[in-house]
Amino acid sequence: MTDLWPRLEPLLASAERPARYLNHEFGCVYKPEADFRFCMMYPDTYELGQANQALRILVNVVNAVDGMVAERAFLPAAEFCDTMRAEGLPLFSIESCAPVAEFDAIGITLSHELVATNVLEALDLAGIPLHAQDRGEDDLFVIGGGPCSYNPEPYAPFFDIFNIGEGEEALPECLQAIRRLRAEGACRADILRAIARMDGFYVPSLYRWRDEEQAQQAGSWIEPVEEGLPTHIQKRVFEGFAESPGWEPCIVPFTEVVQDRLNVEVLRGCARGCRFCQAGMMYRPVRERSADNIVNSVVCGLAQTGYDEVSLTSLSSTDHSQIADVLTRLNKQFQGKGVRISVPSQRLDSFGVDMAGLVAGQKKGGLTFAPEAGTQRLRDVINKQVTEDDLFGAVDAAFGAGWRRCKLYFMIGLPTETDDDIKGIASLVQRAYDRAKKAVPVEQRGNIRMSVSCALFVPKA
């Protein structure tokens, strides 16, 4: 592998944040003896990508395989991309500062639609042919995954392979197949055929589009170009999630990143079934780690990283069947030690407020609740199983227990929405604010703050 550090180092003085491009962070893995090299790339800046849990998980599972190494790469800031192009410096990995194009495979997580152009920028900066059909026998394999891979066709011309679903088991299997087949002398086309026959993988070059009439008859817009390939791609599910340890090695960055804390995933999937929620559909079925697993993971993770804050992450952490036990034990474990525990998602009821109280202790900042729609009719349409009484009960409990700030999340542009639904948001917020004022002593009512966020509904295919 080419070492680009001698060419990179003189350019760092002109970079906006040089720490984005430095290696040897605490927790990095180096395996120079590995004969198969994989690069996991997040198509955005280091501050956003390094905080991504999927990147950490997938780097760890590949590094756990003998003879294989996973390194990380991020899209440089726009100003540094210009500098690199002017100097003829290609996109590089963090750990070994090697050209991404020299790896055997690259994985790109498609976390949201707006990274699409970033993916093309990264491939171009790396010197990798943009279109899969233009890549030759000596080029690396470009693998896509993440939420947007569930609707892969907009990205299909640029990827060799899509991992549909969860990658803890699927990604190592894919890379091991590439490694083995290359060692056996297989050509690129035969390797792609082998991957296409594996569960949870879509190889766009081996499928073609049907016309509208054929698609309606078959129930699918695509069909394989040869026999033996699956006509429908089933997502991969990591069945061993519940038994897997919540703590896994993580990198402590040199520079500040978003959500700069220890993250322990307590629950995967969501039983709520809100129709607008892409993640709630993608990560089914619901699986949860045990209370012992979570507590031990938090204790171990904080000790090994030096963080003083931990987030118990999931789509709905307060829906964990043992969340009260977990929070009680963690509060007892870290009492007086300056450790902050956060739960990023709260149920919109008094139980959610009780759990927030276990987290906050005496430090009551703000609470966030998500009614999503202003009227019960529209909440029923989107299957948001929350009533006005739930919201008012949560507000009464929160402000009665000492909270003075609250944020309410809504969406606009939902299917079947009318002007009355929009007006309902203002009405609901006003009534919630009135309930909050009644729940606190008269002399404290001037301290009450209730903010409202209205996001646009974005349909997901």
Contacts in CASP RR format, 6 or more apart in sequence:
PFRMAT RR
TARGET T0000
AUTHOR 0000-0000-0000
METHOD contacts of the structure
MODEL  1
MTDLWPRLEPLLASAERPARYLNHEFGCVYKPEADFRFCMMYPDTYELGQ
ANQALRILVNVVNAVDGMVAERAFLPAAEFCDTMRAEGLPLFSIESCAPV
AEFDAIGITLSHELVATNVLEALDLAGIPLHAQDRGEDDLFVIGGGPCSY
NPEPYAPFFDIFNIGEGEEALPECLQAIRRLRAEGACRADILRAIARMDG
FYVPSLYRWRDEEQAQQAGSWIEPVEEGLPTHIQKRVFEGFAESPGWEPC
IVPFTEVVQDRLNVEVLRGCARGCRFCQAGMMYRPVRERSADNIVNSVVC
GLAQTGYDEVSLTSLSSTDHSQIADVLTRLNKQFQGKGVRISVPSQRLDS
FGVDMAGLVAGQKKGGLTFAPEAGTQRLRDVINKQVTEDDLFGAVDAAFG
AGWRRCKLYFMIGLPTETDDDIKGIASLVQRAYDRAKKAVPVEQRGNIRM
SVSCALFVPKA
1 37 0 8 1.000
1 96 0 8 1.000
1 98 0 8 1.000
1 99 0 8 1.000
1 102 0 8 1.000
2 98 0 8 1.000
2 99 0 8 1.000
2 102 0 8 1.000
3 96 0 8 1.000
3 97 0 8 1.000
3 98 0 8 1.000
4 89 0 8 1.000
4 90 0 8 1.000
4 92 0 8 1.000
4 97 0 8 1.000
4 98 0 8 1.000
4 99 0 8 1.000
5 97 0 8 1.000
7 87 0 8 1.000
7 89 0 8 1.000
8 21 0 8 1.000
8 89 0 8 1.000
8 92 0 8 1.000
8 97 0 8 1.000
11 80 0 8 1.000
11 83 0 8 1.000
11 84 0 8 1.000
11 87 0 8 1.000
11 89 0 8 1.000
12 18 0 8 1.000
12 21 0 8 1.000
12 22 0 8 1.000
14 83 0 8 1.000
15 21 0 8 1.000
15 77 0 8 1.000
15 79 0 8 1.000
15 80 0 8 1.000
15 83 0 8 1.000
16 77 0 8 1.000
16 79 0 8 1.000
16 80 0 8 1.000
17 46 0 8 1.000
17 47 0 8 1.000
17 77 0 8 1.000
17 255 0 8 1.000
19 46 0 8 1.000
19 253 0 8 1.000
19 254 0 8 1.000
19 255 0 8 1.000
20 45 0 8 1.000
20 46 0 8 1.000
20 47 0 8 1.000
20 74 0 8 1.000
20 76 0 8 1.000
20 77 0 8 1.000
20 80 0 8 1.000
20 255 0 8 1.000
21 46 0 8 1.000
21 76 0 8 1.000
21 80 0 8 1.000
21 94 0 8 1.000
22 94 0 8 1.000
22 254 0 8 1.000
23 94 0 8 1.000
23 95 0 8 1.000
23 96 0 8 1.000
23 97 0 8 1.000
25 94 0 8 1.000
25 251 0 8 1.000
25 252 0 8 1.000
25 253 0 8 1.000
25 254 0 8 1.000
26 251 0 8 1.000
26 252 0 8 1.000
26 305 0 8 1.000
27 249 0 8 1.000
27 250 0 8 1.000
27 251 0 8 1.000
27 252 0 8 1.000
28 94 0 8 1.000
28 95 0 8 1.000
28 251 0 8 1.000
29 59 0 8 1.000
29 63 0 8 1.000
29 69 0 8 1.000
29 70 0 8 1.000
29 95 0 8 1.000
29 249 0 8 1.000
30 69 0 8 1.000
30 95 0 8 1.000
30 96 0 8 1.000
31 63 0 8 1.000
31 67 0 8 1.000
31 68 0 8 1.000
31 69 0 8 1.000
32 96 0 8 1.000
33 67 0 8 1.000
34 67 0 8 1.000
34 68 0 8 1.000
34 69 0 8 1.000
35 67 0 8 1.000
35 68 0 8 1.000
35 179 0 8 1.000
36 67 0 8 1.000
36 68 0 8 1.000
36 69 0 8 1.000
36 104 0 8 1.000
36 175 0 8 1.000
36 178 0 8 1.000
36 179 0 8 1.000
37 68 0 8 1.000
37 69 0 8 1.000
37 71 0 8 1.000
37 98 0 8 1.000
37 102 0 8 1.000
37 103 0 8 1.000
37 104 0 8 1.000
38 62 0 8 1.000
38 68 0 8 1.000
38 69 0 8 1.000
38 70 0 8 1.000
38 71 0 8 1.000
38 103 0 8 1.000
38 104 0 8 1.000
38 105 0 8 1.000
38 106 0 8 1.000
38 107 0 8 1.000
38 175 0 8 1.000
39 70 0 8 1.000
39 71 0 8 1.000
39 72 0 8 1.000
39 73 0 8 1.000
39 93 0 8 1.000
39 100 0 8 1.000
39 103 0 8 1.000
39 105 0 8 1.000
39 106 0 8 1.000
39 107 0 8 1.000
40 55 0 8 1.000
40 58 0 8 1.000
40 59 0 8 1.000
40 62 0 8 1.000
40 70 0 8 1.000
40 71 0 8 1.000
40 72 0 8 1.000
40 73 0 8 1.000
40 106 0 8 1.000
40 107 0 8 1.000
40 109 0 8 1.000
41 72 0 8 1.000
41 73 0 8 1.000
41 74 0 8 1.000
41 75 0 8 1.000
41 100 0 8 1.000
41 106 0 8 1.000
41 107 0 8 1.000
41 108 0 8 1.000
41 109 0 8 1.000
41 122 0 8 1.000
42 48 0 8 1.000
42 49 0 8 1.000
42 50 0 8 1.000
42 52 0 8 1.000
42 55 0 8 1.000
42 72 0 8 1.000
42 73 0 8 1.000
42 74 0 8 1.000
42 75 0 8 1.000
42 108 0 8 1.000
42 109 0 8 1.000
42 111 0 8 1.000
43 75 0 8 1.000
43 108 0 8 1.000
43 109 0 8 1.000
43 110 0 8 1.000
43 115 0 8 1.000
43 118 0 8 1.000
43 119 0 8 1.000
43 121 0 8 1.000
43 122 0 8 1.000
44 74 0 8 1.000
44 75 0 8 1.000
44 115 0 8 1.000
44 118 0 8 1.000
45 74 0 8 1.000
45 75 0 8 1.000
45 76 0 8 1.000
45 77 0 8 1.000
46 74 0 8 1.000
46 253 0 8 1.000
46 255 0 8 1.000
46 257 0 8 1.000
47 255 0 8 1.000
47 256 0 8 1.000
47 257 0 8 1.000
47 258 0 8 1.000
48 257 0 8 1.000
48 258 0 8 1.000
49 55 0 8 1.000
49 74 0 8 1.000
49 257 0 8 1.000
50 72 0 8 1.000
50 74 0 8 1.000
50 251 0 8 1.000
50 253 0 8 1.000
50 257 0 8 1.000
51 257 0 8 1.000
51 258 0 8 1.000
51 259 0 8 1.000
51 260 0 8 1.000
52 109 0 8 1.000
52 111 0 8 1.000
53 263 0 8 1.000
53 265 0 8 1.000
53 313 0 8 1.000
54 109 0 8 1.000
54 111 0 8 1.000
54 146 0 8 1.000
55 72 0 8 1.000
55 109 0 8 1.000
56 248 0 8 1.000
56 250 0 8 1.000
56 251 0 8 1.000
57 167 0 8 1.000
57 168 0 8 1.000
57 248 0 8 1.000
58 70 0 8 1.000
58 107 0 8 1.000
58 109 0 8 1.000
58 167 0 8 1.000
58 168 0 8 1.000
58 171 0 8 1.000
59 70 0 8 1.000
59 71 0 8 1.000
59 72 0 8 1.000
60 70 0 8 1.000
60 248 0 8 1.000
60 249 0 8 1.000
61 167 0 8 1.000
61 168 0 8 1.000
61 169 0 8 1.000
61 171 0 8 1.000
61 172 0 8 1.000
62 68 0 8 1.000
62 69 0 8 1.000
62 70 0 8 1.000
62 171 0 8 1.000
62 172 0 8 1.000
62 175 0 8 1.000
63 69 0 8 1.000
63 70 0 8 1.000
64 172 0 8 1.000
65 172 0 8 1.000
65 175 0 8 1.000
65 176 0 8 1.000
68 172 0 8 1.000
68 175 0 8 1.000
68 176 0 8 1.000
68 179 0 8 1.000
71 93 0 8 1.000
71 94 0 8 1.000
71 95 0 8 1.000
71 96 0 8 1.000
71 98 0 8 1.000
71 103 0 8 1.000
72 93 0 8 1.000
72 94 0 8 1.000
72 95 0 8 1.000
73 91 0 8 1.000
73 92 0 8 1.000
73 93 0 8 1.000
73 94 0 8 1.000
73 100 0 8 1.000
73 106 0 8 1.000
73 122 0 8 1.000
74 94 0 8 1.000
75 81 0 8 1.000
75 91 0 8 1.000
75 118 0 8 1.000
75 121 0 8 1.000
75 122 0 8 1.000
75 125 0 8 1.000
76 84 0 8 1.000
76 91 0 8 1.000
76 125 0 8 1.000
81 121 0 8 1.000
81 125 0 8 1.000
83 89 0 8 1.000
84 90 0 8 1.000
84 91 0 8 1.000
84 125 0 8 1.000
85 125 0 8 1.000
90 99 0 8 1.000
90 100 0 8 1.000
90 101 0 8 1.000
90 125 0 8 1.000
90 126 0 8 1.000
90 127 0 8 1.000
91 99 0 8 1.000
91 100 0 8 1.000
91 101 0 8 1.000
91 122 0 8 1.000
91 125 0 8 1.000
91 126 0 8 1.000
91 127 0 8 1.000
92 98 0 8 1.000
92 99 0 8 1.000
92 100 0 8 1.000
93 100 0 8 1.000
93 103 0 8 1.000
99 126 0 8 1.000
100 106 0 8 1.000
100 122 0 8 1.000
100 126 0 8 1.000
100 128 0 8 1.000
100 140 0 8 1.000
101 126 0 8 1.000
101 127 0 8 1.000
101 128 0 8 1.000
101 139 0 8 1.000
101 140 0 8 1.000
102 140 0 8 1.000
103 140 0 8 1.000
104 140 0 8 1.000
104 141 0 8 1.000
104 175 0 8 1.000
104 178 0 8 1.000
104 179 0 8 1.000
104 182 0 8 1.000
105 140 0 8 1.000
105 141 0 8 1.000
105 142 0 8 1.000
105 143 0 8 1.000
105 175 0 8 1.000
105 178 0 8 1.000
106 126 0 8 1.000
106 128 0 8 1.000
106 140 0 8 1.000
106 141 0 8 1.000
106 142 0 8 1.000
106 143 0 8 1.000
107 142 0 8 1.000
107 143 0 8 1.000
107 144 0 8 1.000
107 145 0 8 1.000
108 119 0 8 1.000
108 122 0 8 1.000
108 142 0 8 1.000
108 143 0 8 1.000
108 144 0 8 1.000
108 145 0 8 1.000
108 159 0 8 1.000
109 144 0 8 1.000
109 145 0 8 1.000
109 146 0 8 1.000
110 116 0 8 1.000
110 119 0 8 1.000
110 144 0 8 1.000
110 145 0 8 1.000
110 146 0 8 1.000
110 147 0 8 1.000
110 148 0 8 1.000
110 149 0 8 1.000
110 155 0 8 1.000
111 146 0 8 1.000
111 147 0 8 1.000
111 148 0 8 1.000
112 147 0 8 1.000
112 148 0 8 1.000
113 148 0 8 1.000
113 458 0 8 1.000
115 148 0 8 1.000
116 148 0 8 1.000
116 154 0 8 1.000
116 155 0 8 1.000
119 155 0 8 1.000
119 158 0 8 1.000
120 130 0 8 1.000
120 158 0 8 1.000
123 129 0 8 1.000
123 130 0 8 1.000
123 142 0 8 1.000
123 158 0 8 1.000
124 130 0 8 1.000
128 135 0 8 1.000
128 139 0 8 1.000
128 140 0 8 1.000
128 142 0 8 1.000
129 135 0 8 1.000
129 136 0 8 1.000
129 139 0 8 1.000
130 158 0 8 1.000
131 157 0 8 1.000
131 158 0 8 1.000
132 142 0 8 1.000
132 157 0 8 1.000
132 158 0 8 1.000
132 159 0 8 1.000
132 160 0 8 1.000
132 204 0 8 1.000
132 205 0 8 1.000
133 157 0 8 1.000
133 205 0 8 1.000
135 142 0 8 1.000
135 160 0 8 1.000
135 188 0 8 1.000
136 188 0 8 1.000
137 187 0 8 1.000
137 188 0 8 1.000
139 188 0 8 1.000
141 160 0 8 1.000
141 161 0 8 1.000
141 178 0 8 1.000
141 191 0 8 1.000
142 158 0 8 1.000
142 159 0 8 1.000
142 160 0 8 1.000
142 161 0 8 1.000
143 159 0 8 1.000
143 160 0 8 1.000
143 161 0 8 1.000
143 162 0 8 1.000
143 163 0 8 1.000
143 171 0 8 1.000
143 174 0 8 1.000
144 152 0 8 1.000
144 155 0 8 1.000
144 159 0 8 1.000
144 161 0 8 1.000
144 162 0 8 1.000
144 163 0 8 1.000
145 162 0 8 1.000
145 163 0 8 1.000
145 164 0 8 1.000
145 165 0 8 1.000
145 167 0 8 1.000
146 163 0 8 1.000
146 165 0 8 1.000
147 278 0 8 1.000
147 279 0 8 1.000
147 282 0 8 1.000
148 155 0 8 1.000
149 155 0 8 1.000
149 162 0 8 1.000
149 163 0 8 1.000
149 164 0 8 1.000
149 165 0 8 1.000
149 202 0 8 1.000
150 164 0 8 1.000
150 165 0 8 1.000
150 235 0 8 1.000
150 278 0 8 1.000
150 282 0 8 1.000
150 460 0 8 1.000
150 461 0 8 1.000
151 460 0 8 1.000
151 461 0 8 1.000
152 159 0 8 1.000
152 162 0 8 1.000
152 164 0 8 1.000
152 202 0 8 1.000
152 204 0 8 1.000
153 204 0 8 1.000
153 221 0 8 1.000
153 222 0 8 1.000
155 162 0 8 1.000
156 162 0 8 1.000
156 204 0 8 1.000
157 204 0 8 1.000
159 204 0 8 1.000
160 192 0 8 1.000
160 203 0 8 1.000
160 205 0 8 1.000
161 174 0 8 1.000
161 192 0 8 1.000
161 195 0 8 1.000
161 201 0 8 1.000
161 202 0 8 1.000
161 203 0 8 1.000
162 201 0 8 1.000
162 202 0 8 1.000
162 203 0 8 1.000
162 204 0 8 1.000
163 170 0 8 1.000
163 171 0 8 1.000
163 174 0 8 1.000
163 200 0 8 1.000
163 201 0 8 1.000
163 236 0 8 1.000
164 200 0 8 1.000
164 201 0 8 1.000
164 202 0 8 1.000
164 233 0 8 1.000
164 234 0 8 1.000
164 235 0 8 1.000
164 236 0 8 1.000
165 200 0 8 1.000
165 235 0 8 1.000
165 236 0 8 1.000
165 237 0 8 1.000
165 282 0 8 1.000
166 235 0 8 1.000
166 236 0 8 1.000
166 237 0 8 1.000
166 238 0 8 1.000
166 283 0 8 1.000
167 236 0 8 1.000
167 238 0 8 1.000
168 238 0 8 1.000
168 241 0 8 1.000
168 244 0 8 1.000
169 236 0 8 1.000
169 238 0 8 1.000
170 198 0 8 1.000
170 199 0 8 1.000
170 200 0 8 1.000
170 201 0 8 1.000
170 236 0 8 1.000
173 198 0 8 1.000
174 195 0 8 1.000
174 198 0 8 1.000
174 201 0 8 1.000
177 191 0 8 1.000
177 194 0 8 1.000
177 195 0 8 1.000
177 198 0 8 1.000
178 191 0 8 1.000
178 195 0 8 1.000
181 190 0 8 1.000
181 191 0 8 1.000
181 194 0 8 1.000
182 191 0 8 1.000
186 194 0 8 1.000
192 203 0 8 1.000
192 205 0 8 1.000
192 206 0 8 1.000
193 203 0 8 1.000
193 206 0 8 1.000
193 229 0 8 1.000
195 201 0 8 1.000
195 203 0 8 1.000
196 202 0 8 1.000
196 203 0 8 1.000
196 206 0 8 1.000
196 224 0 8 1.000
196 229 0 8 1.000
196 230 0 8 1.000
197 228 0 8 1.000
197 229 0 8 1.000
197 230 0 8 1.000
199 234 0 8 1.000
199 236 0 8 1.000
200 233 0 8 1.000
200 234 0 8 1.000
200 235 0 8 1.000
200 236 0 8 1.000
201 233 0 8 1.000
202 233 0 8 1.000
206 224 0 8 1.000
206 225 0 8 1.000
206 226 0 8 1.000
206 229 0 8 1.000
207 222 0 8 1.000
207 223 0 8 1.000
207 224 0 8 1.000
207 225 0 8 1.000
207 229 0 8 1.000
208 222 0 8 1.000
208 223 0 8 1.000
208 225 0 8 1.000
209 221 0 8 1.000
209 222 0 8 1.000
210 218 0 8 1.000
210 220 0 8 1.000
210 221 0 8 1.000
210 222 0 8 1.000
210 223 0 8 1.000
214 223 0 8 1.000
215 221 0 8 1.000
218 231 0 8 1.000
220 231 0 8 1.000
220 232 0 8 1.000
223 231 0 8 1.000
224 230 0 8 1.000
224 231 0 8 1.000
235 282 0 8 1.000
237 285 0 8 1.000
238 244 0 8 1.000
238 268 0 8 1.000
240 287 0 8 1.000
241 268 0 8 1.000
241 287 0 8 1.000
241 289 0 8 1.000
242 287 0 8 1.000
242 288 0 8 1.000
242 289 0 8 1.000
242 290 0 8 1.000
244 289 0 8 1.000
245 293 0 8 1.000
245 296 0 8 1.000
245 297 0 8 1.000
246 264 0 8 1.000
246 265 0 8 1.000
246 266 0 8 1.000
246 289 0 8 1.000
246 293 0 8 1.000
246 294 0 8 1.000
246 297 0 8 1.000
247 264 0 8 1.000
247 296 0 8 1.000
247 297 0 8 1.000
247 298 0 8 1.000
247 300 0 8 1.000
247 301 0 8 1.000
247 304 0 8 1.000
249 304 0 8 1.000
250 262 0 8 1.000
250 263 0 8 1.000
250 301 0 8 1.000
250 305 0 8 1.000
252 305 0 8 1.000
252 306 0 8 1.000
252 307 0 8 1.000
253 260 0 8 1.000
259 311 0 8 1.000
261 307 0 8 1.000
261 309 0 8 1.000
261 310 0 8 1.000
261 311 0 8 1.000
261 342 0 8 1.000
262 298 0 8 1.000
262 301 0 8 1.000
262 302 0 8 1.000
262 305 0 8 1.000
262 307 0 8 1.000
262 309 0 8 1.000
262 310 0 8 1.000
262 311 0 8 1.000
263 310 0 8 1.000
263 311 0 8 1.000
263 313 0 8 1.000
264 294 0 8 1.000
264 297 0 8 1.000
264 298 0 8 1.000
264 301 0 8 1.000
264 310 0 8 1.000
264 311 0 8 1.000
264 312 0 8 1.000
264 313 0 8 1.000
265 289 0 8 1.000
265 313 0 8 1.000
265 314 0 8 1.000
266 288 0 8 1.000
266 289 0 8 1.000
266 294 0 8 1.000
266 312 0 8 1.000
266 313 0 8 1.000
266 314 0 8 1.000
266 317 0 8 1.000
266 320 0 8 1.000
266 323 0 8 1.000
266 326 0 8 1.000
267 286 0 8 1.000
267 287 0 8 1.000
267 288 0 8 1.000
267 289 0 8 1.000
267 314 0 8 1.000
267 315 0 8 1.000
267 316 0 8 1.000
267 317 0 8 1.000
267 319 0 8 1.000
267 320 0 8 1.000
268 283 0 8 1.000
268 286 0 8 1.000
268 287 0 8 1.000
268 288 0 8 1.000
268 314 0 8 1.000
268 315 0 8 1.000
269 279 0 8 1.000
269 280 0 8 1.000
269 283 0 8 1.000
269 284 0 8 1.000
269 285 0 8 1.000
269 286 0 8 1.000
269 287 0 8 1.000
269 314 0 8 1.000
269 315 0 8 1.000
270 277 0 8 1.000
270 279 0 8 1.000
270 280 0 8 1.000
270 283 0 8 1.000
270 284 0 8 1.000
270 286 0 8 1.000
270 314 0 8 1.000
270 315 0 8 1.000
270 316 0 8 1.000
270 319 0 8 1.000
271 286 0 8 1.000
271 316 0 8 1.000
271 319 0 8 1.000
272 280 0 8 1.000
272 316 0 8 1.000
272 319 0 8 1.000
272 383 0 8 1.000
272 385 0 8 1.000
273 280 0 8 1.000
273 281 0 8 1.000
273 383 0 8 1.000
274 280 0 8 1.000
274 372 0 8 1.000
274 382 0 8 1.000
274 383 0 8 1.000
274 384 0 8 1.000
274 385 0 8 1.000
275 381 0 8 1.000
275 382 0 8 1.000
275 383 0 8 1.000
276 372 0 8 1.000
276 382 0 8 1.000
276 384 0 8 1.000
276 411 0 8 1.000
276 414 0 8 1.000
276 457 0 8 1.000
277 315 0 8 1.000
278 460 0 8 1.000
279 315 0 8 1.000
280 315 0 8 1.000
283 315 0 8 1.000
288 320 0 8 1.000
288 321 0 8 1.000
288 322 0 8 1.000
289 297 0 8 1.000
290 322 0 8 1.000
291 322 0 8 1.000
291 325 0 8 1.000
291 326 0 8 1.000
291 329 0 8 1.000
294 312 0 8 1.000
294 326 0 8 1.000
295 326 0 8 1.000
295 329 0 8 1.000
295 330 0 8 1.000
295 333 0 8 1.000
298 310 0 8 1.000
298 312 0 8 1.000
298 330 0 8 1.000
298 333 0 8 1.000
298 341 0 8 1.000
299 333 0 8 1.000
301 307 0 8 1.000
301 310 0 8 1.000
302 308 0 8 1.000
302 310 0 8 1.000
302 339 0 8 1.000
308 338 0 8 1.000
308 339 0 8 1.000
308 340 0 8 1.000
309 339 0 8 1.000
309 340 0 8 1.000
309 341 0 8 1.000
309 342 0 8 1.000
310 330 0 8 1.000
310 339 0 8 1.000
310 340 0 8 1.000
310 341 0 8 1.000
310 342 0 8 1.000
311 341 0 8 1.000
311 342 0 8 1.000
311 343 0 8 1.000
311 344 0 8 1.000
312 323 0 8 1.000
312 326 0 8 1.000
312 341 0 8 1.000
312 342 0 8 1.000
312 343 0 8 1.000
312 344 0 8 1.000
313 344 0 8 1.000
314 320 0 8 1.000
314 345 0 8 1.000
315 345 0 8 1.000
316 345 0 8 1.000
316 347 0 8 1.000
317 323 0 8 1.000
317 343 0 8 1.000
317 344 0 8 1.000
317 345 0 8 1.000
318 343 0 8 1.000
318 345 0 8 1.000
318 346 0 8 1.000
318 347 0 8 1.000
318 351 0 8 1.000
318 352 0 8 1.000
318 355 0 8 1.000
319 347 0 8 1.000
320 326 0 8 1.000
323 343 0 8 1.000
323 355 0 8 1.000
324 354 0 8 1.000
324 355 0 8 1.000
324 358 0 8 1.000
327 341 0 8 1.000
327 343 0 8 1.000
327 355 0 8 1.000
327 358 0 8 1.000
327 359 0 8 1.000
328 358 0 8 1.000
330 341 0 8 1.000
331 341 0 8 1.000
331 358 0 8 1.000
331 361 0 8 1.000
334 341 0 8 1.000
341 359 0 8 1.000
342 359 0 8 1.000
343 355 0 8 1.000
343 356 0 8 1.000
343 359 0 8 1.000
346 352 0 8 1.000
346 353 0 8 1.000
346 355 0 8 1.000
346 356 0 8 1.000
346 367 0 8 1.000
346 368 0 8 1.000
346 369 0 8 1.000
347 355 0 8 1.000
348 369 0 8 1.000
348 370 0 8 1.000
348 371 0 8 1.000
348 386 0 8 1.000
348 390 0 8 1.000
348 391 0 8 1.000
348 394 0 8 1.000
349 390 0 8 1.000
349 393 0 8 1.000
349 394 0 8 1.000
350 393 0 8 1.000
350 394 0 8 1.000
350 396 0 8 1.000
350 397 0 8 1.000
352 394 0 8 1.000
353 367 0 8 1.000
353 394 0 8 1.000
353 397 0 8 1.000
353 398 0 8 1.000
353 401 0 8 1.000
353 403 0 8 1.000
354 397 0 8 1.000
356 367 0 8 1.000
356 398 0 8 1.000
356 403 0 8 1.000
357 364 0 8 1.000
357 401 0 8 1.000
364 401 0 8 1.000
364 402 0 8 1.000
364 403 0 8 1.000
364 404 0 8 1.000
365 403 0 8 1.000
365 404 0 8 1.000
365 405 0 8 1.000
366 403 0 8 1.000
366 404 0 8 1.000
366 405 0 8 1.000
366 406 0 8 1.000
366 407 0 8 1.000
367 398 0 8 1.000
367 403 0 8 1.000
367 405 0 8 1.000
367 406 0 8 1.000
367 407 0 8 1.000
368 406 0 8 1.000
368 407 0 8 1.000
368 408 0 8 1.000
368 409 0 8 1.000
369 391 0 8 1.000
369 394 0 8 1.000
369 395 0 8 1.000
369 406 0 8 1.000
369 407 0 8 1.000
369 408 0 8 1.000
369 409 0 8 1.000
370 408 0 8 1.000
370 409 0 8 1.000
370 410 0 8 1.000
371 379 0 8 1.000
371 384 0 8 1.000
371 386 0 8 1.000
371 391 0 8 1.000
371 408 0 8 1.000
371 409 0 8 1.000
371 410 0 8 1.000
371 428 0 8 1.000
372 379 0 8 1.000
372 382 0 8 1.000
372 384 0 8 1.000
372 386 0 8 1.000
372 409 0 8 1.000
372 410 0 8 1.000
372 411 0 8 1.000
372 414 0 8 1.000
373 379 0 8 1.000
373 381 0 8 1.000
373 382 0 8 1.000
373 384 0 8 1.000
373 410 0 8 1.000
373 411 0 8 1.000
373 414 0 8 1.000
373 417 0 8 1.000
373 421 0 8 1.000
373 425 0 8 1.000
374 410 0 8 1.000
374 421 0 8 1.000
374 422 0 8 1.000
374 424 0 8 1.000
374 425 0 8 1.000
374 427 0 8 1.000
374 428 0 8 1.000
375 420 0 8 1.000
375 421 0 8 1.000
375 424 0 8 1.000
375 428 0 8 1.000
376 387 0 8 1.000
376 388 0 8 1.000
377 421 0 8 1.000
378 414 0 8 1.000
378 416 0 8 1.000
378 417 0 8 1.000
378 421 0 8 1.000
379 385 0 8 1.000
379 386 0 8 1.000
379 387 0 8 1.000
381 414 0 8 1.000
381 415 0 8 1.000
381 416 0 8 1.000
382 414 0 8 1.000
382 415 0 8 1.000
388 428 0 8 1.000
388 431 0 8 1.000
391 428 0 8 1.000
391 432 0 8 1.000
392 431 0 8 1.000
392 432 0 8 1.000
392 435 0 8 1.000
393 435 0 8 1.000
395 406 0 8 1.000
395 432 0 8 1.000
395 435 0 8 1.000
395 436 0 8 1.000
395 439 0 8 1.000
396 435 0 8 1.000
396 439 0 8 1.000
398 406 0 8 1.000
398 436 0 8 1.000
398 439 0 8 1.000
399 406 0 8 1.000
399 435 0 8 1.000
399 436 0 8 1.000
399 439 0 8 1.000
399 440 0 8 1.000
399 448 0 8 1.000
400 439 0 8 1.000
400 440 0 8 1.000
402 440 0 8 1.000
404 440 0 8 1.000
404 444 0 8 1.000
404 447 0 8 1.000
404 448 0 8 1.000
404 449 0 8 1.000
405 448 0 8 1.000
405 449 0 8 1.000
405 450 0 8 1.000
405 451 0 8 1.000
406 432 0 8 1.000
406 436 0 8 1.000
406 449 0 8 1.000
406 450 0 8 1.000
406 451 0 8 1.000
407 450 0 8 1.000
407 451 0 8 1.000
407 452 0 8 1.000
407 453 0 8 1.000
408 429 0 8 1.000
408 432 0 8 1.000
408 450 0 8 1.000
408 451 0 8 1.000
408 452 0 8 1.000
408 453 0 8 1.000
409 453 0 8 1.000
409 455 0 8 1.000
410 425 0 8 1.000
410 452 0 8 1.000
410 453 0 8 1.000
410 454 0 8 1.000
410 455 0 8 1.000
411 454 0 8 1.000
411 455 0 8 1.000
411 456 0 8 1.000
411 457 0 8 1.000
412 422 0 8 1.000
412 425 0 8 1.000
412 454 0 8 1.000
412 455 0 8 1.000
412 456 0 8 1.000
412 457 0 8 1.000
413 456 0 8 1.000
413 457 0 8 1.000
414 421 0 8 1.000
414 457 0 8 1.000
415 457 0 8 1.000
425 452 0 8 1.000
425 454 0 8 1.000
429 450 0 8 1.000
429 452 0 8 1.000
432 450 0 8 1.000
433 448 0 8 1.000
433 450 0 8 1.000
436 448 0 8 1.000
436 450 0 8 1.000
437 445 0 8 1.000
437 448 0 8 1.000
440 447 0 8 1.000
440 448 0 8 1.000
END
